[in-house]
Amino acid sequence: MIDEQTRKAGATDTTPLIVDVDGTLIRTDLLFEAALQLVATQPWNSWKLVTWLAGGKASLKKNLVDAVDPHIASMPLRAETLTAIETAKTAGRPVWLASASDHRWVEQIAARIGGVDGVMGSDGVTNLSGSNKAGALVERFGHKQFDYIGDHMVDMPVWDAARRPIVIAQSGGLERAVKRRFPDAEIIARPRTPIRPYFKAMRPYQWAKNALVFLPAIAGHSIGDLAVLLAAFMAFWAFSLAASSAYIINDLLDLPGDRDHHRKSKRPFAAADISIPRGILMAIGLMAAAIFIAALLPLEFLAILLGYVVLTLGYSLFLKRQMLVDVIILGGLYTIRVLGGIAATGEEKSQWLLMFCLFFFLSLAIVKRCSELVARRDAGKSSPPGRGYAINDLAMLLPLGAAAGYASVMVVMLYLSSPRMLSLYAHPLRMWLICPLLIYWISRALMLSNRGEMHDDPIIFALTDKVSWLTGVAAAVIIAIAI
């Protein structure tokens, strides 16, 4: 351990401890974080990344520093590295940060952790990485006159020049390579590759929303047809994989906002349990799988799925920051799932069903926004950044949510009086019992949201709430006795 070796060297050991930043001190990478922030906040300037990169990595980083704020204050730090820094400081050793990131970012991180004696970073001309970093450190401290903590194969030249290599092993391959080259190297953190963060990043609990593709077949009483059921299952998985890809993209583009949230800060990308490059590869792979499945269904379904993907990306990049537009889009995304189910199964398009979904899910989207605002209000926080809403908008949003919810009940009541309804149910009058159930559930959701007792995602609330389950079971019983 570092403290044991320090004692062996004697209390007078003043050898500097040099600490890398990206992946070593912070659990993420500043370059990727800043690039994502440019795409998220200035999508019209995303093309500049290519031109900046053409001038070299140092130029790219300099331009990103000038263009965006990566929100360094909220980035997760690596506990093992902080312990090493505190041990060195306690022993009276100077601590420096040396990073390939722009020196202005490195200075912000040094100010955040405190007690840092100096920083070195890229300057817009020289990218301080690999042999460039090794040369700069040797010039300042001397060959074998410093210890160095790093986390990447590019750090090999620096460890060559260091007195003692200290390693954050991001992979088993790196650990083996370091041990072959530096048998006395100290590994203070080893790779962890649990599956759970990757599964969590896909948000499988959100797949419940995609059960809406079964709704047309259920409403049309053709769910017992095996061909229809198979098509609906394929549509379900296509939407689920596409949605997971979209969730990953949304999480990557909203890292600062998630880290400022009491629950979302634990998401895999916000907590840096999964690296940004791996997240991008996950999103591409999931989307490719979704399109492959969709290609096996009617062409209309593929077009609807692609429209869903485009609208979801538009929401992540632009629309989620537009007041009221965001909730209308969220409600529309639910309705698109129903349209996808119609296209996949060949069921007859029902205007009643589509109107109900539009109003009902608009109400849920508004409840979602209200819950987020109430949580910030109760925590004493200001209005959420980049969302288009203020805390005092609750006075308008809650009535709007109620209006949309009750409008969906009105659609159901009109449908219950239609000729189509009379042809599908042997006892149509019994179906009217569903209306008070809907009124109760919608009203209760709004009340709980206003009290701050509603989960900020109504779908999770519905899946974990006993009253919601009982309401759903009661509705299923009513439908069964009405057929």
C-alpha positions in Angstrom: 0.0 0.0 0.0 1.1 3.6 -0.5 1.2 4.5 3.1 3.4 1.4 3.9 5.9 2.3 1.2 6.0 5.9 2.3 6.9 4.8 5.8 9.7 2.6 4.4 11.1 5.5 2.5 11.2 7.5 5.7 9.4 10.5 7.0 11.6 12.8 5.0 10.4 11.5 1.6 9.2 14.5 -0.4 8.9 12.8 -3.8 6.0 14.4 -5.6 2.9 12.3 -6.3 1.6 13.0 -9.8 -2.0 12.2 -10.5 -3.7 11.7 -13.9 -7.2 13.1 -14.1 -9.4 11.4 -16.7 -10.4 7.9 -15.5 -8.0 8.2 -12.6 -9.1 11.1 -10.4 -12.5 11.5 -12.0 -14.4 8.4 -13.0 -15.2 9.8 -16.4 -13.4 11.6 -19.3 -13.6 15.4 -19.7 -13.2 15.3 -23.4 -16.2 13.0 -24.0 -18.2 14.9 -21.3 -17.6 18.2 -23.0 -18.3 16.9 -26.5 -21.7 15.5 -25.3 -22.5 18.8 -23.7 -21.8 20.6 -27.0 -24.2 18.2 -28.8 -26.8 18.5 -26.1 -26.8 22.3 -25.6 -25.6 23.5 -29.1 -26.6 20.7 -31.5 -26.3 23.2 -34.4 -22.6 23.5 -33.6 -21.9 19.8 -33.4 -20.2 19.8 -36.8 -17.5 22.0 -35.3 -16.1 19.0 -33.5 -14.8 17.6 -36.7 -13.1 20.8 -37.7 -11.6 21.3 -34.2 -10.3 17.7 -34.2 -8.6 18.3 -37.6 -6.4 20.8 -35.7 -5.3 18.2 -33.2 -6.6 17.0 -29.9 -5.1 19.9 -28.0 -7.0 22.3 -30.3 -10.2 20.4 -29.9 -10.0 20.5 -26.1 -9.1 24.3 -26.1 -12.2 25.0 -28.3 -14.4 22.9 -26.1 -13.3 24.7 -23.0 -14.3 28.0 -24.7 -17.6 26.6 -25.9 -19.2 24.6 -23.1 -19.3 24.0 -19.3 -18.8 20.3 -18.6 -20.0 20.8 -15.0 -16.9 19.5 -13.3 -18.2 20.2 -9.8 -20.7 17.3 -10.2 -18.5 14.7 -11.8 -17.9 11.6 -9.7 -14.5 11.2 -8.2 -12.6 7.9 -7.7 -12.3 7.0 -4.0 -9.1 5.0 -4.3 -7.3 8.0 -5.9 -8.6 10.4 -3.3 -7.3 8.1 -0.6 -3.8 8.1 -2.3 -3.8 11.9 -2.5 -4.8 12.3 1.2 -2.1 9.8 2.2 0.6 11.7 0.3 -0.5 15.0 1.7 -0.5 13.6 5.2 3.1 12.5 4.6 4.1 16.0 3.5 4.5 15.1 -0.1 3.6 17.5 -2.9 0.7 16.5 -5.1 0.4 17.6 -8.7 -2.3 16.9 -11.3 -1.0 16.1 -14.8 -3.6 15.6 -17.5 -4.1 15.5 -21.2 -7.2 17.6 -20.6 -7.0 21.4 -21.1 -5.1 23.0 -18.2 -8.1 25.2 -17.4 -10.3 22.2 -16.7 -7.5 20.6 -14.6 -7.3 23.8 -12.5 -11.0 23.6 -11.8 -10.6 20.0 -10.6 -7.6 21.0 -8.4 -9.7 23.8 -6.9 -12.5 21.3 -6.2 -10.4 18.7 -4.3 -8.1 21.3 -2.7 -4.5 20.8 -1.4 -3.0 20.4 -4.9 0.4 22.0 -5.3 0.4 22.4 -9.1 -1.3 21.4 -12.3 -0.1 20.5 -15.8 -2.4 20.1 -18.8 -2.8 20.6 -22.5 -2.4 24.2 -23.7 -4.1 24.2 -27.0 -1.0 23.3 -28.9 0.6 20.3 -27.1 -1.6 17.4 -26.1 -0.1 16.5 -22.7 -0.5 12.7 -23.1 1.9 9.7 -23.3 5.5 10.7 -24.2 4.6 14.4 -24.1 3.5 14.1 -20.5 6.5 11.9 -19.6 8.9 14.5 -21.1 7.2 17.4 -19.3 7.3 15.6 -15.9 10.9 14.6 -16.3 11.8 18.2 -17.3 10.1 19.6 -14.2 10.9 16.9 -11.5 13.7 14.7 -13.0 13.9 11.1 -14.2 12.6 8.7 -11.6 12.0 11.6 -9.2 8.2 11.3 -9.0 5.5 8.7 -8.5 2.6 8.6 -11.0 -1.0 7.3 -10.8 -2.5 6.5 -14.2 -5.2 4.3 -15.7 -4.4 3.8 -19.4 -2.0 2.1 -21.8 -1.0 5.6 -23.0 0.5 6.1 -19.5 3.2 3.5 -20.2 5.9 6.2 -21.1 5.1 8.1 -17.9 5.4 5.0 -15.7 8.7 4.3 -17.4 10.0 7.7 -16.2 8.4 7.5 -12.8 10.0 6.2 -9.6 7.0 4.1 -8.8 4.1 3.2 -11.1 0.7 3.3 -9.4 -2.2 2.0 -11.4 -5.9 2.3 -11.7 -6.5 -0.9 -13.8 -9.4 -0.1 -16.1 -9.1 -3.6 -17.6 -7.5 -7.0 -17.0 -5.4 -6.5 -20.1 -3.9 -3.3 -18.7 -3.2 -4.9 -15.3 -1.4 -7.8 -17.0 0.6 -5.5 -19.3 1.7 -3.2 -16.4 2.7 -6.2 -14.2 4.8 -7.6 -17.1 6.6 -4.4 -17.6 6.7 -3.1 -14.0 6.6 -6.1 -11.6 6.7 -3.7 -8.6 3.8 -1.6 -9.8 1.1 -1.0 -7.3 -2.5 -1.7 -8.4 -4.8 0.4 -6.2 -8.0 -0.4 -8.2 -8.9 -3.3 -10.3 -11.5 -3.6 -13.1 -15.1 -4.4 -12.3 -17.3 -5.6 -15.1 -20.7 -6.4 -13.5 -23.5 -6.9 -15.9 -26.0 -5.1 -13.7 -25.1 -1.4 -14.7 -25.5 -2.3 -18.4 -28.8 -3.9 -17.8 -29.9 -1.0 -15.6 -28.8 1.5 -18.3 -31.3 -0.2 -20.7 -34.1 0.6 -18.2 -36.0 -2.7 -18.7 -38.7 -1.6 -16.3 -39.7 1.0 -19.0 -40.4 -1.8 -21.4 -43.8 -2.1 -19.7 -44.8 1.0 -21.7 -44.4 -1.0 -24.9 -47.1 -3.4 -23.9 -49.3 -0.8 -25.5 -48.6 -2.6 -28.8 -50.9 -5.3 -27.6 -53.7 -2.9 -26.9 -55.2 -2.9 -30.5 -55.4 -6.7 -30.5 -56.9 -6.7 -27.0 -59.5 -4.0 -28.0 -60.2 -5.9 -31.2 -60.6 -9.2 -29.3 -58.0 -10.9 -31.6 -55.3 -11.5 -29.0 -56.0 -15.2 -29.2 -54.8 -15.4 -32.8 -51.3 -16.8 -32.7 -50.1 -14.9 -35.8 -51.4 -11.6 -34.3 -49.8 -12.4 -30.9 -46.4 -13.2 -32.5 -46.5 -10.0 -34.5 -47.4 -8.0 -31.3 -44.5 -9.7 -29.4 -42.0 -8.8 -32.2 -43.3 -5.2 -32.2 -42.9 -5.2 -28.4 -39.2 -6.1 -28.6 -38.5 -3.7 -31.5 -39.9 -0.8 -29.4 -38.2 -2.0 -26.3 -34.7 -2.2 -27.9 -35.3 1.1 -29.7 -36.5 2.7 -26.4 -33.5 1.4 -24.5 -31.2 2.9 -27.2 -33.0 6.2 -26.9 -32.8 6.2 -23.1 -29.0 5.7 -23.2 -28.7 8.6 -25.7 -30.8 10.7 -23.5 -28.8 9.8 -20.4 -25.5 10.6 -22.1 -26.8 14.0 -23.3 -28.2 14.9 -19.8 -25.3 13.9 -17.5 -25.1 17.2 -15.6 -28.9 17.3 -15.1 -28.9 13.7 -13.9 -26.1 14.3 -11.4 -28.0 17.2 -9.9 -31.0 14.9 -9.2 -31.3 12.9 -6.0 -32.3 9.7 -7.9 -31.0 10.1 -11.4 -27.5 10.7 -10.1 -27.3 6.9 -9.4 -27.9 6.1 -13.1 -24.9 4.1 -14.6 -23.7 6.9 -16.9 -24.2 9.7 -14.3 -22.3 7.6 -11.7 -19.7 6.7 -14.4 -20.3 3.0 -13.8 -20.2 2.7 -17.7 -17.9 4.8 -19.8 -19.3 7.1 -22.4 -17.7 5.3 -25.4 -19.3 2.0 -24.3 -22.6 3.8 -23.9 -22.4 5.0 -27.5 -21.7 1.5 -28.7 -24.6 0.1 -26.6 -27.0 2.6 -28.2 -25.9 1.8 -31.7 -26.1 -2.0 -31.1 -29.6 -1.8 -29.6 -30.9 0.4 -32.3 -29.5 -1.9 -35.0 -31.3 -4.9 -33.3 -34.6 -3.0 -33.1 -34.5 -2.1 -36.8 -33.6 -5.7 -37.7 -36.7 -7.0 -35.9 -38.9 -4.2 -37.4 -37.8 -5.1 -40.9 -39.4 -8.5 -40.4 -42.8 -6.9 -39.8 -44.9 -4.9 -42.3 -43.2 -1.8 -43.8 -45.7 0.5 -42.1 -44.4 -0.7 -38.7 -40.8 0.0 -39.7 -41.8 3.5 -40.8 -43.6 4.1 -37.5 -40.6 2.8 -35.5 -38.2 5.0 -37.3 -40.6 8.0 -36.7 -40.6 7.1 -33.0 -36.8 7.0 -33.0 -36.5 10.4 -34.8 -39.1 12.0 -32.4 -37.3 10.5 -29.4 -33.9 11.9 -30.6 -35.5 15.3 -31.3 -36.9 15.2 -27.7 -33.5 14.5 -26.3 -31.7 17.2 -28.3 -34.3 20.0 -28.5 -37.9 19.4 -27.5 -37.4 18.5 -23.8 -36.4 22.1 -23.2 -39.5 23.5 -24.7 -42.3 24.3 -22.2 -45.5 22.2 -22.9 -44.1 20.9 -26.2 -42.1 18.3 -24.1 -45.2 16.9 -22.4 -47.2 16.8 -25.7 -44.3 14.9 -27.3 -44.1 12.5 -24.4 -47.9 11.8 -24.7 -47.5 11.4 -28.4 -44.7 8.8 -28.0 -47.1 6.6 -26.1 -49.7 6.9 -28.8 -47.1 6.0 -31.4 -46.7 2.7 -29.7 -50.4 2.0 -30.1 -50.1 2.9 -33.8 -47.1 0.5 -34.0 -49.3 -2.3 -32.6 -52.0 -1.6 -35.2 -49.4 -1.7 -38.0 -47.8 -4.8 -36.8 -50.9 -6.8 -36.2 -53.0 -5.5 -39.0 -55.8 -4.4 -36.7 -58.4 -1.8 -37.7 -57.4 1.7 -36.7 -59.6 3.0 -33.9 -59.9 6.7 -33.5 -61.4 6.2 -30.1 -58.3 4.3 -28.8 -55.9 6.8 -30.3 -57.7 9.8 -28.8 -57.9 8.1 -25.4 -54.1 7.3 -25.4 -53.3 10.9 -26.5 -55.2 12.5 -23.6 -54.4 9.9 -21.0 -50.7 9.8 -21.6 -50.5 13.6 -21.9 -51.9 13.7 -18.4 -49.2 11.2 -17.2 -46.5 13.3 -18.8 -47.7 16.4 -17.0 -47.8 14.4 -13.7 -44.2 13.5 -14.4 -43.2 17.2 -14.8 -45.2 18.2 -11.7 -43.5 15.5 -9.6 -40.1 16.8 -10.7 -41.0 20.4 -9.8 -42.5 19.4 -6.5 -39.4 17.4 -5.6 -37.2 20.5 -6.3 -39.5 22.8 -4.5 -39.5 20.6 -1.3 -35.7 20.3 -1.5 -35.3 24.1 -1.6 -33.8 24.0 -5.1 -34.4 26.5 -7.9 -36.3 25.8 -11.1 -34.7 22.9 -13.1 -32.1 24.1 -15.7 -32.9 23.7 -19.3 -36.4 22.4 -18.9 -38.5 25.5 -19.6 -40.4 25.3 -16.4 -40.4 27.3 -13.1 -41.5 26.1 -9.7 -44.5 28.4 -9.7 -45.8 26.8 -12.9 -47.2 24.0 -10.7 -50.3 26.2 -10.2 -51.0 25.8 -14.0 -49.6 22.3 -14.7 -51.7 20.4 -12.1 -55.0 21.7 -13.6 -53.8 21.0 -17.1 -53.0 17.4 -16.0 -56.4 17.0 -14.6 -58.1 18.4 -17.7 -56.2 16.0 -20.0 -56.9 13.0 -17.7 -60.6 13.7 -17.5 -60.7 14.3 -21.3 -59.4 10.7 -21.7 -62.4 9.5 -19.5 -64.8 11.5 -21.7 -63.4 9.8 -24.8 -64.1 6.4 -23.1 -67.6 7.5 -22.3 -68.3 8.5 -25.9 -66.8 5.2 -27.1 -69.1 3.3 -24.8 -72.0 4.8 -26.6 -70.7 4.0 -30.1 -72.1 1.2 -32.4 -68.6 -0.4 -32.4 -68.8 -0.9 -28.7 -72.2 -2.6 -29.0 -70.8 -5.1 -31.5 -67.8 -6.2 -29.4 -69.4 -6.7 -26.0 -72.3 -8.9 -24.9 -73.0 -6.7 -21.9 -71.8 -3.2 -22.9 -73.5 -1.4 -20.0 -71.1 -3.1 -17.5 -68.2 -1.4 -19.2 -69.3 1.9 -17.8 -67.9 0.8 -14.4 -64.4 1.5 -15.8 -65.1 5.2 -15.9 -65.1 5.8 -12.1 -62.0 3.7 -11.8 -60.2 5.9 -14.3 -61.4 9.1 -12.6 -60.2 7.7 -9.3 -56.8 6.7 -10.5 -56.1 9.9 -12.4 -57.3 12.1 -9.5 -55.2 10.1 -7.0 -52.1 10.4 -9.2 -52.5 14.2 -9.3 -53.1 14.4 -5.6 -50.0 12.4 -4.8 -47.9 14.4 -7.2 -49.0 17.6 -5.5 -48.0 16.2 -2.1 -44.6 15.1 -3.4 -45.5 11.4 -2.8 -45.4 10.4 -6.4 -42.4 8.9 -8.0 -41.1 11.2 -10.7 -41.8 8.5 -13.3 -45.6 7.6 -13.3 -44.9 4.3 -15.0 -42.7 3.2 -12.1 -45.3 4.4 -9.7 -48.0 2.4 -11.4 -45.8 -0.8 -11.4 -45.0 -0.5 -7.7 -48.2 0.9 -6.3 -50.6 -1.6 -4.8 -53.6 0.6 -5.4 -52.7 0.9 -9.1 -52.5 -2.9 -9.3 -55.9 -3.3 -7.6 -57.4 -0.7 -9.9 -56.0 -2.6 -13.0 -57.3 -5.9 -11.7 -60.8 -4.4 -11.2 -60.8 -3.0 -14.7 -59.8 -6.4 -16.1 -62.6 -8.1 -14.2 -65.1 -5.5 -15.6 -63.9 -6.2 -19.1 -64.2 -9.9 -18.6 -67.8 -9.8 -17.4 -68.7 -7.5 -20.2 -67.5 -9.7 -23.0 
